[in-house]
Amino acid sequence: MQRRRLDSADIRRWAAELGFALAGVARAVSVPETAWYQRWVEAGFAGEMKYLTDHRAAIRSDPRRLLPSAQTIVCLGILYNTPAPLTLQDGAYRGWISRYAWGDDYHDLIRARLSQLAERMRAAYGDFDYRVCVDTAPLLERSYARLAGLGWIGKNTCLINQGQGSWFLLGEILTSLEIQPDTPPPDRCGTCQRCVYSCPTQAIVPRGDGYWTIDSRRCISYLTIELRNEIPPARRPAMGTHLFGCDICQDVCPWNRRAPDSAEPAFAPREGLLGPDLEEMARLTPQEFRVRFGGTPVERARYRGFLRNVAIAMGNARQEKFRPLLVPMAQSEDAVVAEAAHWALAQLDAVRYLDQEETNG
C-alpha cells in the first residue's frame, strides 16, 4: 500500500473533524524557554507544586526524554469557552468556579481525541512511534504551541490566538514522524497591560527581560486549587468569592472580546457550577461534594480545600447571614477548615464593630 506524503494540512483537517479548533506542528527539540523555566523554579514561583520542581523538571528540558524517537510535536487546542457572565460581574452571595471547570474533566476527553488523531495519521502515513500528552505531562506545552503557530504567549502567560482568543485547553502528540514545522506568530499584546492591572493579587510580575510571568504564590488559581494547607492571610482579601480558579486575566483580555463559544457538549456548564450559592456550598457533606463535583476538575481541590475556599469567600463577602454556617465550620476537626472559618468570622466581627461605631456615633 502506498502511503501519503506527510502534510500538516491533513493533520489540521483531521484535527478539526475531531473538535480541535487549533492545530500545528513544531520540532521536538529543546526550546529557549527551558532556561527561563529553571530560573522560574529557582525563584520559588512554583510555590508548593512539587510536580513542577522535582525530577520531572529535568524531563521538561527536552521532549525526547518523553519519547526518545520524537522528531515532531503535533500541537492541538480545543476551545472550552461557553457564554456566561464575566467573573467581574459576580454578586457577593455567590462563589466563582473557573470556566474550564464548569463541565466534565477535560483530560480523558482530550487524551481520547489525541489518540484518535494519531491513529488517523498512522492509517495515512504508516507505522510510527507516538505519545499523547495533556497538561499532566512534563512538557512546556505553551512554548511548543507557540512554535507550532497556534498563538503567542500573553503577559498573563496564556496562549492567545489572534482570531479565537485564549480559552483553549492544549494537547500534544509526540511522534517519530518528521513533518515540516509551522511558523510562530508575532506577539500582538503590544503595550496592553490590562491583565497585569486587573489581577487582584498582582500575580503577573515582570521577568526582568521585558517579558512577564506568574508568581504562583500570589495567583488565585494556585491558592484555591494547588495549595493544600492554609492560604496566607495577606492573600485572602483579594481572593473575593473565588472557590476554584480565576478567569479575570482572560476576561479582561481584548483578544477575547470576540472569542467563539465551544460546541463541545462536555464543556457545557453543569447545574450548580455557574455561580454556586455560598450557603449551599458550606452545607455540602463529603459525599455531596463527590456527587456534585465528581467527574469535573473541581475534584482536584478536594473537599477540605473547597470548604476552606468557601469559608474565605464568605469572609470576603462580609454578610452576617453567613455566621450560622461559619460557627460550626470553625469547630471542624480539620485544622485548615477551622482556621479559615475563624478568619471569616473575624471579618464579620469587623463589620459588626464598624456598624456599631456608626450607630453610636
N, C-alpha and C positions, 0 to 999 in steps of 0.2 A: 504494500500500500504506500503510495507516495504521500509524504507529509507536506503540509503547507509551510511556506516561508514565515518566519517569525515576524509578527506585525502587531505593534501596540494598539493599532486601530481596532483590530479584532478583540483585543482584551477589553478595550473601553466599551465596545458594543455588548460583549457578553456581560460585563460588569453592570451596565445599565439595565440589562434584562433581568439581572438578579437583585435589582433595587439599589445599587450603589450610584450615588449622584456624581462622585468624583473617582477618577482612575488615572494612574500614570505610572511611569517606570523610572527607577533610579538604579544606579550601580550599587552593588553590595560591597562597598568599601567603607573604611573608616571616614568619618566626617569631621570637619574642623570643630564642630560644637563639642566633641569629646573632651577637649582640653578645658573648655569652659565648664562643662558638667562637673569635672573633677574639682574645679575651683568652687563651684556652687555647693558641692558636698562639703568641702573643707570649710566653707564659710558658715556651716551649720544651717543653711537654708532648708534642708530636708527635714528638719525637726526630728521627730521620733520615728520617721518612716524608714525602718531598718532595711526594708527590701530595696531601698534606693542606695544604701550605703554599704551593704555587706558584700560578699563575694560577687554578687550579681552586678555590682557597679563596674567591675572589670570586664564582664561579658559585654556590656554596652559599648565598649570601645571598638568592637568590630563585629558586624553581623555574621561573619564566618565562624565565630565562636558558637553561634546557634546552629548553623548549617555549614559545615566545612566546605562543601562543594558550591556554595552560593555564588552566583555571578550577578544576579539581578534581584531587585526587590520591587514587586508589584504593589503599589500603594493604593488603597481604596478609602473612600469616605462615604458614610451613609448619613443622611440627613435625619435629625431627630426633632427638629423644630415643630411645635404644634401651636395653633392660635390660642393665646391666653393673655391675661393681663401681665404687665411688667412687674418685676419684683418691687419696684419703687412705688407701686400703687397699692401695696398690701395694707390691710387695716390692722389695728392694734390688737384685735382679738384672735387673729389667725396666724398660723405659722407659715413658713415658706419652705418648700421642698424643691430642690433644683430640677429644672426642666427635664434633664436626661433621665431622671428617676421616677417620672410620673407613670411610666408603663412598665413593661417586662424588662428584666435584666438583659442587657444587650449582648453580653459575652457569648452566650450559646448561639444566639441568632447570627451574629457576625461570623463566628467561627464556622458555622454550618455553611453560610453563603461563600465564605472564602474557600472552603473545601470543594464546593460545587464548581466554583470558577476554576480551581486548579485541575479538576477532572475534565472540564471542557478544554482546557489548554492541553492536557495530555492526549485527549482524543484527536486534537488537531496537529500537535507538534511531536507526538511520540512520548516515550517514557522519559522521565527526568526526576531528579530529587526535588522535594519541596518541603516547606514547613510553613504552616499558617500561624499567624501571631495576632493577638488582640492586645489591649493595653497592659495585660498582665505579664507579657514577655519583656525581658531586659533588652529593649531596643529603643533607640532615640527616634521614635516614630514620627514626630513632627518634623524633625530635620530631614528625614528621608521623604516625607510627604512634600516638603518644600522643593527638594531637588527633583521630585517627580512631577513638578508643575501643578500640584493641587492648590497651592496658595502660598502666601508669605506668613511669617511669624509676627504677629502684632505685639504691641507693647505689653499687652496682657498675657502674652506667651501663647495665645490661641492661634491655630492655623486659620487664616482668613482667605476666603476665595472671593475674588472681585465681584463675581456675578451672584454668588449664593451665600455670602456671609460666613459665619463661623460656627453655626450649630451643627457640627459634624462629629461623629464618632469614627475613629480610624481603625484600619486593619491592614495587614500586610501578608503577602505570600513571598517567602524567600525561595528562590528557585535556582537550579543549576543551569537553566537556560540563559543564553546570552542574547539580550534584546536591546535594541538601540534606546538609550535613556532619553527622557524628556528634558525640557529646559525649565529651570525655576523662574517664576515670575518676579518682577521688581517689587520692592517693598512700597506699598501705597498708603502707609499710615501718615507719612509726611510729618508735619508738626503737631498733628492732633494728639491730645493727651487726655481725652475725656475719660478713658478707663482709669487712668492714673488718678485724676482728681475725684472720680466718683467712688473709688474703693473706700468703704467706710473705715477699714482698718489699716489703710495705707500699706497694703501688702505688695504693691507694684513698685519696685525700687530700681534705681539706676545701677547698671552693672559696672560703670566706670569706663566703658569703652564706647559710649554713645548708644548702647542698647539697654533694654530693660529686662528685668527678671522678676520672679515671685519669691518673696521670703515666706515660705510656707508657714512659719511660726505665727505669722500675722493673718494668714488667709482664712476666711470664714469656712471655706470648704475643708481645709485641713482641720480646723478646730472642731467642726461638727461631725466629721467623718473619721479622720485618721487618728486624731489624738484620743487615746483610750482613758486617760486619767482626768484630773481636774483641769479645767480651762483656766489659764491665768486670769485673775480678776480684772487686771488692767485691760484685757481684750474684750471683756464681756459687754460693756455698754454699747459698743459699736456693732455688735452682732445683731442687734434688733431682734426680730422674731424668726430668724433663720433656724430651721430644725435639721436640715440636711442639705449641705452645699450652698452655693450662692451663684447667681447669674448676673449680678449687677454690671460687671465689666463687659459682658456681652450685650446686655440690654441697651447700654448707652452707646455702643459702637455704631457709628454712621453706616458702616457696611452691612449692618443687619436690618436697616430700615426696610429693605425690600426682600429680605430673606424668605425663600419659599417655605411652605409647610411640607412636612413629611407625609408621604402617602402610605407609610408602613403602619399597619394596624397595631403592631406590638408596641409602638411608642405612643399610642393614644392614651390620654390620662385615665387611669383607673379611678373609680369612685372613691372620693375622700382624700385623694393625694394632692389635689389642687387647692391650696389654701386651707389645710386642715384646721379644724377648731381646736384651740389650745386646751380648753377644758376637756374635750373628748380625748385628746391625746394623753392628758395627765391621768386619765382613768384607765388607760389600757393595762391589762394584765400581760404577763409574758406570753401567754397563749394567744391573746387577742392581737398582740403585736405581730406574732408569727403569721396569723391569719390575714391581718390587714396588709402587711408588707412582704409576705412570702413571695418569692419569685421576682422581687423588684430590687434595685440597687440599695434601697433604704436598709435592707437587712444588714448591710456592711457596718452600719453604725452600732448595731446590736442594741438590745433592749436597754441595757444600762446607759449607754451613751445617748440614746434617743431621749430617755427620761431626763437625763442631765441637761440636754439641749432644751427640752420643753420647760424645765424649771427656769433656766436662764431667760428664755423668751418671755415667760410670764413676769419675771422680774423687770425686764426691759419695758414690757407693756404697762407696768405700774398700775394695774387695775385691782382695786380692793376685792373684786369678785373672785380673784384667784386665791385669796388667802386660805379659804377652807380646803383647797386642794394642796396647797404648799405645806401646810402644817403636818399632815401625815407623811408627806414626802421627806420632810426634814427629820422625821423619825425612822427613815428607812434603814434597814440593816446594811445597805450598800453605802459606804462612806462617800463615794463620789456623788451619788444622787442626793444624799442628805446635805452635803456641803453646798451643792448648787441651790438646793431649796432654801437653806438658811440665808444664802446670799440674796436670793429673790425676795425673801421676807423682809430683809433689811431695806431693800429698795421700796417696798410698800410702806414700811415704817417711816422712811424718809419723807414720802409723800404725805402720810398722815400727819407727821410733825409740821410740815410746811402748811398744811391746811389749817391745823390748829393755831399756828402762829398768825395766819391771816385773819382767822376768826377773832382771836384775842386782840389783835392789833386794831 
